[in-house]
Amino acid sequence: MTFPIDAIRAAFPALARTDGGVPRRYLDNPAGTQVPRRVADATARCLIETNANLGGFFVTSIAAEAVTDAGRAAMADLLGARSPREIIVGPSMTSLTFRLARALTREMEPGDEIVVTQMDHDANVAPWLTMAQERGLTIRSVPFDAESWRVEPAALDAVLSDRTRLVAFTYASNLTGSINDVAALVARAKHAGALTYVDAVQFAPHGFIDVAALGCDFLACSSYKFFGPHLGIVFGRAELLQELAAYKVRPSSDEIPVRFELGTPQIELFAGLEASVDHLAWIGELAGETGARRSRIRRGFEVASGYEAELAQHLIDGLRAIKGIRIIGISDPSHVNRRVPTVSFVHDRVDPDTIADALGRENIFVWSGHNYALEVVRQLGIDEATGVVRIGAAHYTTHDDIDAAIDATRRAVA
Ligand SMILES: Cc1ncc(COP(=O)(O)O)c(C=O)c1O
């Protein structure tokens, strides 16, 4: 099947925008994606038609409650959760992770251990470091492998002990793009009797997630990275959420998941959240799948990930052909399925900000710096102050966008 790129692009109004007649090349996707019209429409509709706080006896309040239920149900479909009660929604993955880290460490004893990795974004490191400091816990850090670019299960084994209470690790790196063998890492952690907290923020826009098959206890993502509104979402196993004490105000509900959602929820963004999941399912429909929403999502990711892998390899090959460029991550085409299309590089002479600025002036949007993957640049010995250039495709990216980025990079370092 030919990937329906024209139909997909037509769904995103932002892709047609130009600045002074110059098209926008959105290659800043690892930092945030554009939204399809249905996400913007659903959000606006909620604000205009059903804008009320929850829990009332009147029509807008009842409708607003239905909007939050539908957003949660959509997320349960996206992640493979057994119930919408396992879906916690909040302002960002970072804020939810700090919140849950506090709850999860509440019963831990001084000397208990938490494992973090050097492959993670700081949002899945700093919350654990902070709680470790407060509660006298010990942090163990696992490096990623210099050849496979992922955390090898054997490396995790080396830091697990009978004091390990929790292992926090990433599904895919937001700097190198490499994907961990999450099921294998979860199995090792479980064997040691530890809980697992998986950061799927970078993986969720690119691949099908099945929390049941992975066996993880918690999995976090952010909908603004998968074509939705600015929200963070955490799946948590119902039995665990049930046991965990929440830091909350007294009058609010003790039910899960809402006891972990502080204050009034971002109701209109729940409407956009459902629409973003429906967008992913729609790609599956374009590919001929007519089954339940989760089956359509699965099919959508099957076709989109094949298309994105081609874009990623094209980008890597083009960049590698430029003298002085070093790709920070997997570049072997036979391993392209072990990475998401987030490609970082350095040049031996020109610094990342200079390159990103040159591309920005051609309306090609990319990021430079460490992108909060502090531990990654530290492990690789890359200067934290300068970092890397990061170019990231999404399923609406074209070959032309990639060619434009490669050509502009060549000019920037000439
Ligand atoms: C891998 C990863 N984890 C966590 C985050 C933080 O997400 P949020 O902005 O929702 O807090 C990001 C954001 O870039 C990320 O790339």
The ligand as an ORCA input file, in Angstrom:
! r2SCAN-3c Opt
* xyz 0 1
  C      11.209     11.451     26.409
  C      10.487     12.583     27.066
  N      10.023     12.413     28.303
  C       9.371     13.388     28.935
  C       9.159     14.606     28.355
  C       8.421     15.661     29.125
  O       7.092     15.736     28.701
  P       6.146     16.911     29.185
  O       6.524     18.114     28.384
  O       4.752     16.420     28.896
  O       6.371     17.108     30.635
  C       9.629     14.844     27.067
  C       9.440     16.158     26.429
  O      10.144     16.525     25.520
  C      10.309     13.795     26.399
  O      10.796     13.956     25.162
*
